[in-house]
Amino acid sequence: MQSKLIFHKQETPYSCVPACLRMVLSVFEVDMSEAELRQLCDSTPFGTEALKAVDAVRNLPL
């Protein structure tokens, strides 16, 4: 099985985790904006806490 990872450049200097999640989710054909993921992960200008990112993904209806 060949995955089709779609590259998405991060939109802010502090949104590397949401940008990464967006790329990973694209493999599973889940189309979410980085802004939506920043909000779900409770990202701040200081970054994103790893556990908040894990919780956000666990709560997605996949």
N, CA, C and O atoms as a GROMACS GRO file, in nm:
protein
  248
    1MET      N    1   0.085  -0.119   0.000
    1MET     CA    2   0.000   0.000   0.000
    1MET      C    3   0.088   0.124   0.000
    1MET      O    4   0.175   0.140   0.086
    2GLN      N    5   0.067   0.210  -0.094
    2GLN     CA    6   0.145   0.332  -0.103
    2GLN      C    7   0.061   0.447  -0.048
    2GLN      O    8  -0.051   0.472  -0.093
    3SER      N    9   0.117   0.518   0.050
    3SER     CA   10   0.043   0.630   0.108
    3SER      C   11   0.065   0.755   0.023
    3SER      O   12   0.166   0.769  -0.045
    4LYS      N   13  -0.032   0.843   0.030
    4LYS     CA   14  -0.024   0.967  -0.045
    4LYS      C   15  -0.019   1.083   0.053
    4LYS      O   16  -0.119   1.152   0.076
    5LEU      N   17   0.098   1.102   0.111
    5LEU     CA   18   0.118   1.210   0.206
    5LEU      C   19   0.120   1.342   0.130
    5LEU      O   20   0.196   1.360   0.035
    6ILE      N   21   0.036   1.433   0.174
    6ILE     CA   22   0.028   1.565   0.111
    6ILE      C   23   0.102   1.663   0.200
    6ILE      O   24   0.072   1.676   0.319
    7PHE      N   25   0.200   1.733   0.142
    7PHE     CA   26   0.278   1.829   0.219
    7PHE      C   27   0.197   1.956   0.242
    7PHE      O   28   0.137   2.010   0.149
    8HIS      N   29   0.195   2.002   0.366
    8HIS     CA   30   0.132   2.129   0.402
    8HIS      C   31   0.233   2.209   0.482
    8HIS      O   32   0.275   2.167   0.590
    9LYS      N   33   0.272   2.324   0.431
    9LYS     CA   34   0.363   2.412   0.503
    9LYS      C   35   0.289   2.470   0.622
    9LYS      O   36   0.172   2.508   0.612
   10GLN      N   37   0.357   2.477   0.738
   10GLN     CA   38   0.290   2.532   0.855
   10GLN      C   39   0.260   2.680   0.833
   10GLN      O   40   0.338   2.753   0.773
   11GLU      N   41   0.144   2.721   0.884
   11GLU     CA   42   0.095   2.856   0.858
   11GLU      C   43   0.146   2.960   0.957
   11GLU      O   44   0.145   3.079   0.927
   12THR      N   45   0.190   2.917   1.073
   12THR     CA   46   0.243   3.009   1.174
   12THR      C   47   0.374   2.952   1.226
   12THR      O   48   0.401   2.833   1.210
   13PRO      N   49   0.456   3.036   1.289
   13PRO     CA   50   0.583   2.986   1.344
   13PRO      C   51   0.565   2.884   1.457
   13PRO      O   52   0.659   2.813   1.491
   14TYR      N   53   0.445   2.878   1.514
   14TYR     CA   54   0.423   2.791   1.630
   14TYR      C   55   0.330   2.673   1.603
   14TYR      O   56   0.287   2.605   1.696
   15SER      N   57   0.298   2.650   1.477
   15SER     CA   58   0.198   2.546   1.448
   15SER      C   59   0.257   2.422   1.381
   15SER      O   60   0.193   2.363   1.294
   16CYS      N   61   0.377   2.382   1.420
   16CYS     CA   62   0.438   2.265   1.355
   16CYS      C   63   0.362   2.136   1.388
   16CYS      O   64   0.348   2.050   1.301
   17VAL      N   65   0.311   2.122   1.510
   17VAL     CA   66   0.237   2.000   1.545
   17VAL      C   67   0.106   1.993   1.467
   17VAL      O   68   0.078   1.889   1.407
   18PRO      N   69   0.023   2.098   1.466
   18PRO     CA   70  -0.100   2.090   1.385
   18PRO      C   71  -0.071   2.069   1.236
   18PRO      O   72  -0.146   1.998   1.169
   19ALA      N   73   0.035   2.128   1.184
   19ALA     CA   74   0.070   2.107   1.043
   19ALA      C   75   0.107   1.961   1.018
   19ALA      O   76   0.069   1.903   0.916
   20CYS      N   77   0.181   1.902   1.110
   20CYS     CA   78   0.218   1.761   1.098
   20CYS      C   79   0.094   1.672   1.106
   20CYS      O   80   0.080   1.579   1.028
   21LEU      N   81   0.006   1.702   1.200
   21LEU     CA   82  -0.118   1.624   1.212
   21LEU      C   83  -0.200   1.634   1.084
   21LEU      O   84  -0.259   1.535   1.040
   22ARG      N   85  -0.203   1.751   1.026
   22ARG     CA   86  -0.278   1.770   0.901
   22ARG      C   87  -0.223   1.679   0.791
   22ARG      O   88  -0.300   1.619   0.716
   23MET      N   89  -0.090   1.669   0.783
   23MET     CA   90  -0.030   1.583   0.681
   23MET      C   91  -0.059   1.436   0.708
   23MET      O   92  -0.092   1.361   0.616
   24VAL      N   93  -0.048   1.394   0.833
   24VAL     CA   94  -0.075   1.254   0.868
   24VAL      C   95  -0.222   1.221   0.841
   24VAL      O   96  -0.252   1.116   0.785
   25LEU      N   97  -0.312   1.310   0.881
   25LEU     CA   98  -0.454   1.285   0.859
   25LEU      C   99  -0.489   1.279   0.711
   25LEU      O  100  -0.583   1.209   0.672
   26SER      N  101  -0.414   1.351   0.628
   26SER     CA  102  -0.442   1.348   0.484
   26SER      C  103  -0.422   1.209   0.425
   26SER      O  104  -0.488   1.173   0.328
   27VAL      N  105  -0.333   1.130   0.484
   27VAL     CA  106  -0.312   0.992   0.438
   27VAL      C  107  -0.440   0.911   0.457
   27VAL      O  108  -0.470   0.820   0.379
   28PHE      N  109  -0.514   0.944   0.562
   28PHE     CA  110  -0.639   0.874   0.593
   28PHE      C  111  -0.761   0.945   0.534
   28PHE      O  112  -0.875   0.918   0.571
   29GLU      N  113  -0.733   1.036   0.439
   29GLU     CA  114  -0.836   1.112   0.368
   29GLU      C  115  -0.924   1.194   0.462
   29GLU      O  116  -1.044   1.211   0.437
   30VAL      N  117  -0.863   1.244   0.569
   30VAL     CA  118  -0.931   1.335   0.661
   30VAL      C  119  -0.882   1.475   0.626
   30VAL      O  120  -0.764   1.504   0.639
   31ASP      N  121  -0.973   1.559   0.582
   31ASP     CA  122  -0.937   1.694   0.538
   31ASP      C  123  -0.976   1.795   0.646
   31ASP      O  124  -1.093   1.832   0.659
   32MET      N  125  -0.877   1.838   0.722
   32MET     CA  126  -0.900   1.939   0.825
   32MET      C  127  -0.801   2.052   0.802
   32MET      O  128  -0.688   2.029   0.759
   33SER      N  129  -0.844   2.173   0.832
   33SER     CA  130  -0.754   2.286   0.816
   33SER      C  131  -0.658   2.292   0.934
   33SER      O  132  -0.685   2.238   1.041
   34GLU      N  133  -0.547   2.357   0.912
   34GLU     CA  134  -0.452   2.376   1.021
   34GLU      C  135  -0.515   2.459   1.132
   34GLU      O  136  -0.490   2.434   1.250
   35ALA      N  137  -0.596   2.557   1.095
   35ALA     CA  138  -0.664   2.640   1.196
   35ALA      C  139  -0.754   2.554   1.286
   35ALA      O  140  -0.757   2.573   1.407
   36GLU      N  141  -0.827   2.460   1.225
   36GLU     CA  142  -0.912   2.370   1.304
   36GLU      C  143  -0.827   2.286   1.399
   36GLU      O  144  -0.863   2.266   1.515
   37LEU      N  145  -0.716   2.236   1.350
   37LEU     CA  146  -0.629   2.153   1.432
   37LEU      C  147  -0.561   2.234   1.542
   37LEU      O  148  -0.542   2.184   1.653
   38ARG      N  149  -0.524   2.359   1.511
   38ARG     CA  150  -0.467   2.444   1.617
   38ARG      C  151  -0.566   2.463   1.730
   38ARG      O  152  -0.530   2.460   1.847
   39GLN      N  153  -0.692   2.484   1.692
   39GLN     CA  154  -0.796   2.503   1.793
   39GLN      C  155  -0.819   2.375   1.873
   39GLN      O  156  -0.826   2.379   1.995
   40LEU      N  157  -0.830   2.261   1.805
   40LEU     CA  158  -0.851   2.133   1.873
   40LEU      C  159  -0.736   2.098   1.967
   40LEU      O  160  -0.756   2.039   2.073
   41CYS      N  161  -0.614   2.134   1.927
   41CYS     CA  162  -0.495   2.104   2.007
   41CYS      C  163  -0.467   2.210   2.112
   41CYS      O  164  -0.374   2.197   2.191
   42ASP      N  165  -0.549   2.315   2.113
   42ASP     CA  166  -0.530   2.425   2.207
   42ASP      C  167  -0.390   2.486   2.193
   42ASP      O  168  -0.323   2.516   2.292
   43SER      N  169  -0.348   2.505   2.068
   43SER     CA  170  -0.216   2.564   2.040
   43SER      C  171  -0.213   2.710   2.081
   43SER      O  172  -0.314   2.780   2.075
   44THR      N  173  -0.097   2.754   2.123
   44THR     CA  174  -0.075   2.894   2.161
   44THR      C  175   0.048   2.944   2.087
   44THR      O  176   0.116   2.865   2.021
   45PRO      N  177   0.080   3.072   2.096
   45PRO     CA  178   0.203   3.122   2.034
   45PRO      C  179   0.330   3.057   2.090
   45PRO      O  180   0.439   3.076   2.036
   46PHE      N  181   0.316   2.982   2.199
   46PHE     CA  182   0.430   2.910   2.256
   46PHE      C  183   0.439   2.767   2.204
   46PHE      O  184   0.534   2.695   2.237
   47GLY      N  185   0.341   2.726   2.123
   47GLY     CA  186   0.344   2.592   2.065
   47GLY      C  187   0.225   2.508   2.104
   47GLY      O  188   0.120   2.559   2.143
   48THR      N  189   0.243   2.376   2.093
   48THR     CA  190   0.136   2.280   2.121
   48THR      C  191   0.190   2.173   2.214
   48THR      O  192   0.296   2.114   2.188
   49GLU      N  193   0.119   2.148   2.322
   49GLU     CA  194   0.159   2.042   2.414
   49GLU      C  195   0.129   1.907   2.350
   49GLU      O  196   0.022   1.887   2.292
   50ALA      N  197   0.223   1.815   2.359
   50ALA     CA  198   0.210   1.683   2.295
   50ALA      C  199   0.084   1.610   2.342
   50ALA      O  200   0.013   1.552   2.260
   51LEU      N  201   0.056   1.613   2.471
   51LEU     CA  202  -0.061   1.540   2.521
   51LEU      C  203  -0.191   1.600   2.471
   51LEU      O  204  -0.289   1.528   2.451
   52LYS      N  205  -0.194   1.731   2.451
   52LYS     CA  206  -0.314   1.793   2.396
   52LYS      C  207  -0.334   1.751   2.250
   52LYS      O  208  -0.448   1.733   2.206
   53ALA      N  209  -0.226   1.735   2.177
   53ALA     CA  210  -0.235   1.688   2.039
   53ALA      C  211  -0.286   1.544   2.035
   53ALA      O  212  -0.370   1.510   1.952
   54VAL      N  213  -0.236   1.461   2.125
   54VAL     CA  214  -0.282   1.322   2.132
   54VAL      C  215  -0.430   1.317   2.165
   54VAL      O  216  -0.505   1.243   2.101
   55ASP      N  217  -0.472   1.394   2.264
   55ASP     CA  218  -0.614   1.398   2.301
   55ASP      C  219  -0.701   1.445   2.184
   55ASP      O  220  -0.809   1.391   2.161
   56ALA      N  221  -0.653   1.546   2.111
   56ALA     CA  222  -0.730   1.599   1.998
   56ALA      C  223  -0.753   1.491   1.893
   56ALA      O  224  -0.864   1.475   1.842
   57VAL      N  225  -0.648   1.416   1.860
   57VAL     CA  226  -0.661   1.312   1.758
   57VAL      C  227  -0.749   1.198   1.808
   57VAL      O  228  -0.828   1.142   1.732
   58ARG      N  229  -0.735   1.164   1.934
   58ARG     CA  230  -0.818   1.056   1.989
   58ARG      C  231  -0.967   1.091   1.985
   58ARG      O  232  -1.051   1.002   1.976
   59ASN      N  233  -0.999   1.218   1.992
   59ASN     CA  234  -1.138   1.260   1.993
   59ASN      C  235  -1.196   1.284   1.854
   59ASN      O  236  -1.314   1.319   1.841
   60LEU      N  237  -1.116   1.266   1.750
   60LEU     CA  238  -1.167   1.283   1.614
   60LEU      C  239  -1.253   1.162   1.576
   60LEU      O  240  -1.221   1.049   1.614
   61PRO      N  241  -1.361   1.186   1.504
   61PRO     CA  242  -1.445   1.074   1.460
   61PRO      C  243  -1.386   1.005   1.337
   61PRO      O  244  -1.428   1.030   1.224
   62LEU      N  245  -1.288   0.919   1.359
   62LEU     CA  246  -1.222   0.850   1.247
   62LEU      C  247  -1.281   0.713   1.226
   62LEU      O  248  -1.238   0.640   1.136
   0.00000   0.00000   0.00000
